[in-house]
């Protein structure tokens, strides 16, 4: 159930959604007196006193549950399937719309405009949710009234839920914008109308729907193009070559670059001068505000101290932050710090030194990421890392990068990276190349499973790694009992349900 920030009459809702109200049989309602405070689209949850919104999905049709919603106390319902609804015995008012998902998006967009917070939208091929959570964390820690989208709600329904659940007093709202098909980011961005646009990463993703890496880049940069076009502020990861080139081409007076360089030799990073990490050529190009983050020290539980170098309006500062974040989250942290500094300097007019003091007073060990995003479990004899929420070439490489900071025997339980279309075979073959950039072959063992297991195995063996294929959890656990390891990592696309393997492992695995 979603609680709206203010009441709306049913007539107002019908006008916002461009719908038409139909009276139930033998009843006459005054639609200006029917007040809606709650929305629901799932009869398994609270429906009483709600406007029920039936959503058509690939496996179900919410129109089949309208009568159940009525029995459970729904005040009214939207609908788009006239033939289905006319056969129902309904006594609640119904609002006919062309498409219920579109209507929900229009309603949530109206709510966003009426509450009128400063809106931040986060996009990118990987790391959107962690970035959104970090931006929320730092802004909320400063005492602002901040709203964020739940979990990884970044599609049409998720964005609608996030916008419609704003509070009256929300000062800043942070939404995640995702895509799996061309045009999706354009549609969502136009409804969200962000004031800040954050582009945290770029890589191969959802190529079944987005078709090519070039089209992925075009799709992802629509968000920042839109924000820059309306005079908003954009924050772009200039540590990625394609995004760096895009950043310097982008015509905007309100743009901030952020980056965390990735290096093969982890041992040299903590000893390097922060500006030498970036390289002289890039620094010459940086005639704009930027934030550089780099890992300096990493604990056994992947708690990282980051070095921070900030340059804003010709004011520069170097400092350090200890966090519970793994090293590869440095670019996510950099984006959050960029937003924080820009907001307080240019929107709130705070002094630069005071802003840095505010940042340094935040306890980053209080940060909690969403589940299965490099969640670390210390089981004493070894460390378990659950990174099973999703997988693509970019996020898998990030896992290898962080794993490379640890000494000791490491096991990687890897499943398919899905939705890569015609690039699937080659990208699974390239896992070996990606792993070899950061991992020692003698101390890294791989267990692979899935539709593309033979390509993963071939690519990893070609780079000298030890690889086994498994079909069942018991088979995997039995093999693990025969080897010693200090760290074990789980990573696969969400549909492969590796989160269940992680739970089974934590609950039942007993070393021999």
N, C-alpha and C positions, 0 to 999 in steps of 0.2 A: 504494500500500500504506500502511496506517495501522498504526503501532506503538502498542499499548496501553500504559498506564503500569504495568500489572501483568498477570500471567498469569491467565486464567480457564479453568476446566474446561468442557468441552462441556456437562456437566450443569448447571453454574451458568448458562451462557449460555441454555440452553433454559428454565430457570426464570425468568430475568430477562425474556426475550422472550415468556414465556407460551406456549411451544411444546412440541412433542412430538418426541422423538428416534426416528428409524426406523433399525433396523439394516440395513446393506447385505446383499444376498443371500449366504448361505453364509459370513458372517463374524460374529464376535462380539467387540465392543469393550467395554472397561471405560471408560465415558464419564467416570468420575472421573479417569482417567489421561491422557485426551486434553487436553493443555494448549494453549490458544489465546493467542498473543501478537500476532498480526497479523490485520488485516481487509483484504479487497479486494473490489471490485465491478466491476473492469475487467480482463479477461483480456489486454488489450494491455499492462498493467503487471505488476509482480511479483505472483504468485499463490502461489508455493511456500510451504508451511507456514502458509498463511492459512486463516481462515474466509471462504469466498466468500459474498457477499451479492448475489443476483440482484435487480436493480431493474427494475421495469416502467416504461418511459417511453413517450412519445408516438410515438417512432420505432423503438424496439427493446424487446426483452424479455430481461432478463438470464438467464432460465431457459433460453434457447436456447444459453447458453455454459457451462452447468454441466459438461458432459462435457469441454469444453476446459480448464476450470479444474482438473478432476480430473487430466487428462493432464499439466498443468503443475505438479502437486504440491500442490494444495489439500488441507488436512487434513479439512475437512468443509464442508458448505454449508447455508445456510438455503434454504427454498423455500416458496411459497404456492400454486403451480399443481400440484396433485396429479396431474392427468391427464397433464400433460407429463412430470413427473418419473418416474412409474411406468413409462413407456416407455423410459427411459434405462437404460443398462448401467452402474450405479454401484457402486463398491466402497468409497466413503467414507460415513461417517455423514451423515444428512440430518436437519435440524431443521425440522419443519413448523410454520409460523406463519400466522396469518390474513392478514397483510400484511407484506411484507419491509421496506418503508419505515418502517412503524410499529414493527416489531421493532428496526430499526437505531436509531430514535429512543429507544426504551426502553433499549436497551443503552448508548447514549451518555449518557443521563440518569443511569443507574446509576453510570457512571464519573465523571461530574461530581460526584455526591453523595459518592462515596467519596474522591476527591481533595480535595474541599471547599475550593476557593479562594474568595476574594471574587470574585463574578461581576458584571461590568458588561455591560449590554445596551444597544446603540445602535439607535435607531429614527428614522424621519423620512422625509419624501417625497424628499429629495435630500441628498447629503453624508454619508451614513452611513459609507461606506468611509473617506473622508478623516478623519472624526472618530474612527473606530475606530483608524486608523493614528496619529493625533496623540496620542490617549490612551495608546496603547501606547508611543509614542516618549518621552513625558515621564515615564511611570512606569518604563519600562525604564532610562532615563537616570539614575534615582535609585538604581539597584542592586537593585531588586526582581526576583524571578523572575516574569516576565509572559508569558502566553500570549494569542495573538490568533487569530481566525478568518482563514483564508487569503483573499486576494483579496476578492471581494464575496460570499463564501459566506453567504447569508442566508436561504435557503429550507430546507425540511425536510431535504433531503440535506446541504446545506452546513452547517447547524447541527449535524447528527449527526456529520459529519466533524470539525468543530471541537471538539466536546465529547469525542469518543472519542480524540482525539490529544493530550489534556492530558498533562503530565509529572507525575511523582510529587511533585516539589517546587514545583509551580506555586502562587504566592501570590495572584496576581490573574489572572483570565481575562476577556477582552473579546470579546464575541460581537456580531455584527450580526444584527438581526432585521428581515426584509423581508416584504412582502405584495404580492399581486396579486389577492387575493380575500378576501371577508369571512370573518372567523374565523381567518385564518392567523396573525395576531400573537398572538391568544389561545392557540392551540394551542402555538406555539413558546415563548411566554413561560412557560407552565405547565411545560414540560419543562426549560427553562433555569433557571427560578427565580432571577432576578437579585436581587442585593442593592442595586445601583445601576441606575437607569434613566435614559437620556439621550435626550431628544427634541430633535433638532437642527433640524428644519424642518417646515413644513407647506405643501402646495400641491397642485395638481391632478396626480394620478398614477394610472396603472392604472385608469382610469375604466370600462374595459370590464368589469372584474371588481368594482370597488368602487362603481360606479354613480353616485355623486354626491360633491361636495366635502364635504358634511356627514357622509357615511358614511366618507370618507377620514379625517376628523378623529376620528371615533369609533373607527375601527380603529387609528389611530396612537397615540391616547392610552390604549389598553388597557394598553400596556406600563407607563406611569408610574402609571396607576390601580392596577395589580397591585402594583408595587413599594411605592407609598405605603401600600397596604392591609396589607402585611406588615411595615410599619415600616422600610422601606429608604429610601435617599436618592434624590431625583429632581432632575434637572438639565434645565431647560426654557428654550428660546429665547424670551425675552420681547420680542424685537425684532419678532416676528410677532404681529399684533393678536389673531388667534384663539387663539394659544398663550399670550399675555399674559393674556387673559381667563380661560382655563382654569387658568393658574398660580395666579392669585389666588383662584379658586374652590376649588382643590384643598386638601383638609384634610390637611395634613402638617406636622410640625415639622422635617422634614429635607428642605427644598427649597432649591435654589439657582437663581437666575435668571441668564442670561447673554444678551448681545446685542451686535450690531454694527449701528448705524443705517446705512441706505442713503440717500445724498443725491444729488440730481441735479447739484449744483454741486460737483465734486470739489475745486476750488481752495480752497474755504472750509474744508474739513475739517481740514487740518493746522494751521490758524490758530485753530481754535475751542478754547475751554476744554472739557475732556473732559465735565464734568457738564452744560454747556449743550447738548451734543449730544443728550443724552437727553430733555431737556425737564423743566420743573419739575413738571408734573403726574404724570409717571411716578415721579419721585424721591420724591414725597410718599407714593406707594403702596409704595415699596420698604422694607418693614419686615423684610426678610430679607437673607440673604447674596446678593451678586451680583457678576458680573464684566462690565465693559464693555471692549470692544476697538474701536479705530478706526484706520484707516490714516493714517499721517502722511507717508510718503515712499515712492515707488515707482520702482524702477530700470527701465531699458529691458527687462530680462529678467524683469520683474514680481516682483522681490525687494522685499518690503515691510517697512518699519519700522512696527510697530504701537504705538500708545499703549495702555497697560493701566491701568484704574482698578479696584481691588479693594476691596470692603467686606465683611468677614467679622467677625461678632461685635463690631460697633462698632469694629473696627480697620480703618483705611483706608490704602491705599498706591497711589501712582501711579508707573509706571515705563515703560520702553520695551524692546521686543524687536525685533531685526532678524532677518528670516527669509527663506527662499527661497519663501515662499507668496505667491500672487497676492492682491490686496486682498479679493476676495469670500470667501476662506477665513477671514476674521476671526471669523465666528461659530463655525466649527469649532474654531479656536484658543481662543476664549473658553470653549467647552464643555470642552475638554481641561484648560485652566487651572483651571476650576471643580472638576472631578473631582480634580485633583492637590491643590489646596489643601484641599478637604474631606477627602480621604483622610488626608493627613498631619496635619491639625489635629484631626479628630474620631476617626479610627481609630487613628492612631499617636501622637497627643498631642504633636506637635511645636509649637514656638513659631511664631507668625505670621511674625516677622521672619526666622527661620531658613528657613521655607518659601519666602518670597519670594527669599531669597538662593539657595536651591537652584534655583529656577526660572530666575533670572538667570544662573546658571552653565551652563545648558544651551546648547549650540551648535545653534540651530535650522536652520543650513545643512546639518546632517547628516541632516535629515529627508528621507526618500524616499517619495513618494506612489506609489500603484499606477499602472499604465500607462494612458494615454489619459485622465487626469484633469488637464486643464490642464497637460500636460507641455510645457515650453518648449524650443525648439531654436533656437539662434543660428546662422544661416547667413551671417552677415556683413552682406550687403546688406539682409537682412530677417529678422524673427523669425517662426518658425512655432509656433503653439500647437495641440497635439493635445488636444482636449476631446471626443473622439469616443466615449467609453465609452457614454454614454447621453444622452438629452435629454428634458426636459419643460419646461413653461413656467417653473418656478422656476429650474432650473439654467441655462436659456438666458438668462434675465434676469440671472443672476449673472455669466455670461460677458460680457454687454454692460457690466455695471457695472465689471468689472476693465478691460476694453478702453478704457473711457472715461477712464482715468487717463493714457493715452498720447497724445502729440502725434504727428502724422504720418498718412500715408494707411493706411487699414485695409481689408482685404478679409475678408468673412465667407462661408465656404462652408457652407451650412446645408441639412440634410436633415430628413426627417419626424420629428415627435414622435409616437411610436406609443402605442397602448393608451389613447387618450383617449376612445374610444367616441363618443357623440353630441356631445361637446364638441370633436371634432377640427377641424371646419371653423372654428369661431369662434376657437379657440385659435391656429390657424395664421394667421388674419387679424390677431390681436392681437400678432403678432411685431413688426409695425411700430410699434405703440404702445409696446411694451417697449423696442425699440431707441432710439426717440426720447427716452426718459427720460435716456439716458446718452451717446448718440453724436452727433457733429456730422455733419449730412447731407452737407456738401461733402467730407468726408474719409472717408466710409464707403461701401463698395461691396459689394453682395450678389450671390452666385451661389447659386441654390436648385435643388433637385432632389428628386423623389419624388412620391408619390401626391398630396400636398397642395401641390404647387409653385404652383399657380395662386392658392391662398389666401394663401400666403406672399408671392408677387409682388404681389398686389392690396393687401395690408395694408401692405407696405413702401413701395410707390409712393404710397399715400395719404398717407404721412407725409413724402414728398419724397425718399426714398432711390433711388439708382440700382440697378436689379436686372436680372440676366440669368438665364435658365434654361439648365441644361446636362443632357445625357443621358449623356455618356461622359467619362472622364478626359481623353482627348486633346482633346476639344472644350473642356473647362474650361481645360486648360493653355495651349491656343492663345489663348484669350481673355485669360488672365492675362499672357501675354507682351506684350500690347498696352498694358498699363497699368503705371504705377509704383506700388509699394506698399512700406510699411515693416513692416507686420504682416499676417499671414494666420492666420485662425482656422478650425478645422474642428469642426463640431458636428452630431450627429444621433443618433437612437436606435440602439442597438447592432445591431439587425437590418439596418440599412442599410449596415453594414460600412464606415463612413467611415475606420476605422483603416487599411484597405487603401489608400484614396485618399491618406491622409497619407503612408504609406510610399512609394507610387508617386511622390508629389510630391517628397519629400525625395531620393529616389534618382535621379529622372529629370528634374526641372524645371530648365531652364536659361533664365534671363531673356534676352531679346533685347537 
